[in-house]
Amino acid sequence: MQLSLLNISKQFDETMILQNLSFHFSPGTISTIIGDNGSGKTTLLNIIGGYDKPDHGTVLLDNCDITGLSPVKIARLGVGRLFQKPMLFQSLSALNNIILGFREQLGENPINNLFSPKKVKDQEEIFRNLASEQLREIGFEDDQEKFPSMLSFGECKLIAVAAMLVSNPSVLLIDEPSAGLSKENIDKFSRIIQGNKKSGKTIILIEHNLSFIQNISDSILQLKNGQFEPLRVN
C-alpha cells in the first residue's frame, strides 16, 4: 500500500513541530527518517498510527483517508507499529505474545466458544504453529516458553516485531529498531526488515545508527523545521 502525507501540520504550545509536510511512501521501499531530538519524528509516526492527530492535513492509505482514526482501526487497515520500547505482556510467554498478534481470532467471541468450540480450537492450533514458526525464523526455537523478564532487551524487541508481523501489515512503522541491540540482533532485524521490503511492504523507520541506515534504506529523509530534506543514500 502507498502511504501519503498531505500538508500535515502539528503544533505543541508555541512550537510548530510539523509544517505542511507532504510525502508519498511507496510499497517495496524502506524510508528512514532522521533528525534532531524534538524535530517531530515520533510525532509523525504517532499521527500515521492514530496515536496523535494532526492540526491540519490528511493521511492516506492508498485512497483511504485514515486521518484521526483510532490506532485499532488503523492497525486493522494494515498499519503495524513497533515502538522503541518493546510492548509485550509480561505475564505471557514469547509464544503467546506472538499469538496475540493474529487478527480475527474466533475465541475472542464467547458465542464461538459456546457453539463452535472445535473451530476455535482448530484455529488456535493453526495460530500456535504459525507463531512457533515465526519464533524459529528469528532464532527463538528454544526460548518459546520464556517470559519477557527472562529475555534481554534486544530479544524482547525481536519478539515484538514478530508479534507485529503475524498480523501481516502492509505498512510498517518502526521507531529506532537498532537501539539497545547487539550486532547479532541488529543483523537479524536487518534481515527481517529487508525480507518484508521484498514482499512489497511499505516500511518507515526512525533511526540514528548511520551504518544501519545506509545498509538498508532506499531513501533517507531529514526532518528539519517541520519539513523533509531528502538525502542521498551512498
N, C-alpha and C positions, 0 to 999 in steps of 0.2 A: 504493500500500500504506500502511496505517496502521502507524506505529511507536509502540509503547507501552513506557514505562519503569515498572516496578512495584517500588517500595521499594528503589531502588538505593542501596547504601552502599559507600563506599570510603575506606580509611584508609591513610595513609603514616606510618610510625613512630607518633608520638603524635597526629598531626593528622588529624581527621576531615574529609575533603575533600567527600564526598557523604554525605548522611544521609537515608535512607528517602525518596529522591526519586522521585516518581511524576508522569508526564505522558503525554498522548496527542498525537502529532503526526499531523495529518490530511493525506490526499492533496490536492494542489492548493493548498497553503499554503506560505508562507515564514516560518519561525520563526527569529528571531535571538537568540542567547544573548550577553549582555554580563556583565561583572563584573570585579572587580579581578584583577590578576595573582596566580596561585596559588589562585584561587577554585574551580578544578576544571573549567573549560570544556573544555580539550583532553582532560583525563582522561575526561570524559563521552563525547566523540566517540570516543576510543580504546576505551572499553568497548562502545559500539554497534558499532564496526567490527571488533571482535575483537582489537585490539592490546593490550588490557588486560582483566582480569577483575574484576568486582565482588566485594567480600567477601560481599555479600548482595544479593538482588534478582534480577529477571528482565527480559530484553529480549525483546519480542515483535515479530515482523514479521508483521502480520495475526495469525493464530493460531499461528504457528510460533515456538517458543522457540529463539532464536539465541544465548542467553547462553553465553559461553565458547567458541563455535565459532572456528575459525581465520579470519583475515582472508580467505583464499582462498575458503573455504566461504561466508562471509557475502557476499562480492562476487558469487559465483555465484548467490546467492539474490536479488540485486538491490539491494545497497547499495554505492554508489560513494563513494569518499573522496578528497578533494583536500586535501593538506597545505599549510601556509603557504608552505613552500619547495617549488617545483616539483620533482617526482621524475621526471626524464627520463633516458634513456640517452644519454650524451654522445657515444657513437660512432655514433649513428643520426641520420638526418635528421629534420626535423619530421614529414614524411610517414610515415616508418617508425615513429616513436614512436607515432603515432596508430594505425597498422595493428596494432601490438601490443595495442591495447586491445580488439580484437574477440574475442569468445568463440568457443570450439569451432572452432578453426582446424584443418582437416583435415591440414595439413602438419606439425602437431606430432606426429603418429603416423607413425613410419617405415614401417609397413605400408601406409598410404595412399600414401606417396610411391613405394613399390615396385609396388603393384598397381593404384592408381588415380591415376596422375600427372596425367591430364587433369582429373579432378575437382579435384585440389589446385590446379592451375594456374588453372582457371576461377574457383575461389573466391578465390584470391589476387588475380585481376584485379578481381573484384567489390569486395573489401575495399579495394583500392588506389583505385578510383574513388570509393567512399564516403568514404574518408579525405580524398581530394583535394577532394571537395565540402565536407566539414566545414571544411577549411582555408580554402576560398574564402569560406565564410559568416562567418569571423572576420577576413577581410581579409588572408589569407596566400597568395593565389594566386600571387604572385611569389617567395615565400620557402620553398616546399615542400621544397626540397632543402638548405636551410641547416641546419647543426648548432646545437644549443643554445648552444654557445660563441660563435656569431656573432650571437646574438639578445639583446635586453635581458631583464632580469628579468621585466618585465611581459609581454613576448611569450612567454617560456617558460611563464608562468603560464596564458596563454590556450591554449597548445598542450596543457598538462597537463589543463585542463578538457575540451578537445576529445577527448583520449585517453580520459578517463573516460566521456564521454557516448556514444561509439560502442558501448560495451557495453550501452547502454540500461538503466541502473539505474532502479529505481523510487523509491529514496531517495538523496538527495544530501547528503553531509556535507562541508561546505566551511569550512576554517579560514582566517579573515581574507582574504577574496578581494580586498579593495581595497588591502591593504598593499603598498607599493612600486610601485603602478601610477600611470601618468599619468591625467589626467582623461579623455583619449580612451579609454584601455583600461578605466578604471572604467566608462565608459558602455557599452562593448562587453560587459563582464562583466555589467552590469546587464541588458542586453537578453537575454543568454544565460540568465541565471537566471530572468527573468520569462517567457521563452518556455517553459522547462521547467515552470514553475508552471502555465501554461496547458494543458500537455499532461497535467497531473494528477499530477506527481511531488511527493513529499514532500521539502521542502528545509529543511535545518537549517544555519544559519550561525553562526560565531563572528566578531564584527566589532566594531571600535572607531570606525569612521568614522560619526558620528552622522547626517550628511546622507544618506549612502548607505543607512544603516539605515532612516531614516524614509521614503525614497522607495520601498523595495521590500518592507518587512516587513508581514506580516499580524499578527504578534504579536512583542513584544519581551519576553524573559524574563531578568530579572536573577538571576544565580546568586550567592547570598549565604548564608553559614552552611550550605552543603550543600543548600539548597533554592531553588526558583524563586520569584521575586516578579514576577508579571506586571505589565507596564507598558502603558499605553495608547499607541497609535500615533495621532499627530495627523493 
